[in-house]
Amino acid sequence: MLINRLTDDCKSELQHLLSDFSKELMHKFMTLMEDRLVSESKRTNPKDTESREETLRALDRLYRRLTAMGTLMPNTDFAP
């Protein structure tokens, strides 16, 4: 397999590039999510509990997925 033939320096560089790329994507994603949550909070009625429950469930699923990414990429921590 190709990855087995790579030198340690090359593996380290590739891990660094992957980490930087994923951090950049996560930053863009979090910015989009923040904008979306802010716009939805302005549109919804503060007493609308159903909408808030949906948002909380979605945020919980997102948090679980972000923490799971830590097992795939040990040198990163995307969970807030």
N, C-alpha and C positions, 0 to 999 in steps of 0.2 A: 504494500500500500504506500502511496506517496507520502503520507504524513509520517510514516516510520522512517523514511529516508531523509527527512529534513533535519538540518542541524539544529542544535538547541537555540542558537541565535536567531535563526529563521523562525522557529516556533514561537519564540518570545516576541518577535516583531509582529507576527501574524496575530497573536493573542492581543497585543497592544492595539493593532489596527481594528480588530473586531470589537474590542472594548470601546474604543473611541467612536466607532460607527454606531454601536448600539446606544451609547450614551447620548449621542446627537439625535438619534431617532426618538429616544425616550423623552428628551427635552422638548422636541417638537410635539410629540403626542401629549405630554402633560400640559403644554401651553394650549393646545386645541381643547383638551378636556376642561381646563379651567375656564376658557372662554365660553364653552358650551354650558357649563354649570352656572356661570354667572348670568348668561342670557336666559336660561330656563328659570332661574330663581327670580328674575325680574318679571317674567311672564306669568308665573303661577301664583295662585292665591295662597297666602301663608297658612290658611286653614285646610288646604287640600292635602290630606294625609296620604291618600293613595299615590299621588305623584311623588311625594317625598319618600314613601316606602320603596317605590320602583327605583328611585335614584340611589337610595341607600343599598339596595340589593346589588345594583350595578357596580357601585363603588366597592362593595365587599368582594364581589367576583374579581374586579380589577386588582384589588390588593392581593388576593390569593394568587392570582397569576403572576403578579410582579414578584412576590416572595418566592414562587416556584422557579422563576428565572434565575434566582441566586444559586440554585443547585446546578443549573446548566452552565452558568458563567460565574464561577466562584469568586472572581476578583471584582465583581460588581454588586451594587446594592441599590436596586431601583425602588424598593419599598420606602415610603415616606416615614 
